[in-house]
Amino acid sequence: MTDQPDDIVRPTRERMRRMIGHDEEVETLPGGTTRKSGAIREWSQLENLHRNNLISDEEYAAGRRYEIDHRMAGFDPRVTLDYRRMLGSLDHSSPDLDAAERREFHRKRWHQANKVLKECGTRKLIHWMIIENIAPQSIGRKHWGVRGKHTAAGRAVGAIQTSLYRLAVFYGLIR
């Protein structure tokens, strides 16, 4: 006997494809033809804001750099080593650094970025959205205690936009 009833509706590829916040992966084959691989990729909250044109390209890049600094500094215990990112120098650090120096570079830059966010008073909000992938609506409810769905999301998105702009200035993406 199973603990779950037989009439539970489980997610299928078709249902996942129709959901907001998911994309079906498309592969490009030799010769230029494409086909759907059947894999489903979930968007991050930062990418969701960028796709909905709520943040600029520079602000999105600043958010990605903040996330890369956090991961490359070794602050995320849930991530495994990604050699493509380490060897491909996608982290915008100096290519002649060894692993320990690279980790120290990202640790220092991440702490400096957090000082900028503390000046705005939004370090916790950016951490929740970028690192923990919490939706802006939940951030608004959690941080300010706002009950309305749209009010909570709007308040959080406004604070996040300002913070990402300040991060973009910090990283030198906007002058």
C-alpha positions in Angstrom: 0.0 0.0 0.0 1.3 3.4 -0.9 1.0 6.5 1.3 -0.2 8.7 -1.6 -3.5 8.4 -3.4 -3.4 7.5 -7.1 -5.3 10.6 -8.3 -2.4 13.1 -7.6 -1.7 15.1 -10.6 2.0 15.1 -11.2 3.9 17.7 -13.3 4.6 16.7 -16.9 6.7 18.4 -19.6 3.6 19.9 -21.1 2.4 21.3 -17.8 5.9 22.6 -17.0 6.2 24.3 -20.4 3.0 26.2 -19.8 4.1 27.5 -16.4 5.5 31.0 -16.1 9.2 30.9 -15.1 10.2 27.8 -17.1 11.8 27.4 -20.6 12.1 24.2 -22.6 15.7 23.7 -23.6 16.5 23.8 -27.4 19.6 22.1 -28.8 21.4 23.2 -32.0 22.6 20.2 -34.0 25.5 20.2 -36.5 24.1 21.7 -39.7 22.1 24.4 -38.0 19.0 22.4 -37.2 17.4 22.7 -33.8 15.4 20.3 -31.7 13.8 20.4 -28.2 15.8 18.3 -25.8 12.8 17.8 -23.4 14.7 19.4 -20.5 13.0 22.2 -18.6 15.1 25.1 -17.2 13.8 27.2 -14.3 14.5 30.9 -14.5 16.2 32.7 -11.6 14.4 35.6 -10.0 17.1 38.0 -11.4 16.6 36.6 -14.9 12.8 36.9 -14.5 13.2 40.6 -13.7 15.4 41.1 -16.7 13.1 39.2 -19.1 10.2 41.4 -18.0 12.3 44.5 -18.7 12.2 45.7 -15.1 16.0 46.0 -14.9 18.5 47.0 -17.5 21.2 44.8 -19.1 23.9 46.5 -16.9 21.9 45.9 -13.7 21.4 42.2 -14.7 25.1 41.9 -15.3 25.8 43.4 -11.9 23.5 40.9 -10.2 25.2 38.1 -12.1 28.7 39.4 -11.0 27.5 39.6 -7.4 26.3 36.0 -7.6 29.6 34.8 -9.2 31.6 36.6 -6.5 29.5 34.9 -3.8 29.9 31.4 -5.4 33.6 31.8 -6.4 34.5 33.0 -2.9 33.3 29.7 -1.5 30.4 31.1 0.5 27.8 28.7 -0.9 28.2 25.2 0.6 25.5 23.7 -1.7 27.4 24.2 -4.9 29.9 21.8 -6.5 33.0 22.9 -8.4 32.3 24.1 -11.9 35.5 23.7 -13.9 34.1 25.5 -16.9 33.6 28.7 -14.8 37.0 28.3 -13.2 39.0 27.6 -16.4 37.0 29.7 -18.7 37.5 32.9 -16.6 33.9 33.8 -16.8 34.3 35.5 -13.4 36.2 38.6 -14.8 39.1 38.2 -12.5 42.7 38.2 -13.6 43.5 35.0 -15.6 46.9 34.4 -14.0 45.5 33.9 -10.4 45.6 30.4 -8.9 42.6 29.0 -7.1 43.4 30.4 -3.6 44.2 33.9 -5.0 41.0 33.9 -7.1 38.9 32.9 -4.1 40.4 35.7 -2.1 39.9 38.2 -5.0 36.2 37.3 -5.1 35.8 37.3 -1.3 37.2 40.9 -1.1 35.1 42.1 -4.0 31.9 40.5 -2.6 32.5 42.2 0.8 33.1 45.5 -0.9 29.8 45.1 -2.8 28.1 44.3 0.4 29.3 47.6 1.9 27.7 49.4 -1.0 24.4 47.5 -0.4 24.6 48.2 3.4 24.7 51.9 2.6 21.4 51.5 0.7 20.0 49.3 3.5 19.2 46.5 1.0 21.9 43.9 1.5 19.5 41.4 2.9 17.0 41.9 0.0 19.7 41.4 -2.7 21.0 38.3 -0.9 17.5 36.8 -0.7 16.7 37.4 -4.3 20.1 36.6 -6.0 21.6 34.0 -3.7 18.5 32.3 -2.2 16.3 32.9 -5.3 13.3 34.2 -3.4 10.6 35.9 -5.4 10.2 39.7 -4.9 6.6 39.2 -3.7 7.9 37.0 -0.8 10.7 39.4 -0.1 8.2 42.3 0.3 6.1 40.3 2.7 9.1 39.0 4.6 11.0 42.3 4.9 8.3 44.9 5.3 5.3 42.7 6.4 3.2 44.0 3.5 0.1 41.8 3.0 -1.0 42.8 -0.5 0.5 40.7 -3.3 1.1 43.5 -5.8 2.2 46.0 -3.1 4.8 43.6 -1.7 6.2 42.8 -5.1 6.3 46.4 -6.2 8.0 47.6 -3.1 10.6 44.9 -3.3 11.2 45.4 -7.1 11.7 49.1 -6.5 14.3 48.5 -3.8 16.0 45.8 -5.9 16.2 48.1 -8.9 17.9 50.8 -6.9 20.3 48.3 -5.3 21.2 46.7 -8.7 21.9 50.2 -10.1 24.3 50.9 -7.2 26.0 47.5 -7.8 26.3 48.3 -11.5 28.1 51.5 -10.6 30.3 49.6 -8.2 31.3 47.0 -10.8 32.0 49.8 -13.4 29.2 48.8 -15.7 27.5 52.2 -15.5 29.3 55.5 -15.1 
